Amino acid sequence: MSLQTARVEEDSTAIPKSTVIPNGSGAAAILSAGIGSFAVALFTIVADKSAYAKNLFVLYKPTGPLSGVTAAAILLWLAVWATLEWRWRKRAVALSRINIIAFVLLGLSLLLTFPVADLF
């Protein structure tokens, strides 16, 4: 046993126990997906409740405000993803916290797309 331990300690290619692998890129993708899905739900409610917003979101008349809602949500998702990727690309972030936030946003977006949204 001691010979194997000595070899591992002498080997310069062995990964030290304190090495942290950056997970910021993955966390950025996960969190931005949650924010993007929440944006779709939020923009849909705004377009449904406001005549001004409904007209503002119409990019293609046959689809109505849905075209603008999805386009705006996609642009927001891409902007958030690019910003978080740029800031977190070389960092190790608390992935469990990011996952919880993303899933909460996803859950809220699903709740807001059902008739519960009519309460607002």
HELIX and SHEET records of a PDB file:
HELIX    1   1 SER A    2  GLU A   10  1                                   9    
HELIX    2   2 GLY A   24  LYS A   49  1                                  26    
HELIX    3   3 ALA A   51  PHE A   57  1                                   7    
HELIX    4   4 PRO A   65  TRP A   88  1                                  24    
HELIX    5   5 LEU A   95  LEU A  112  1                                  18    
HELIX    6   6 PRO A  115  LEU A  119  5                                   5    
END                                                                             
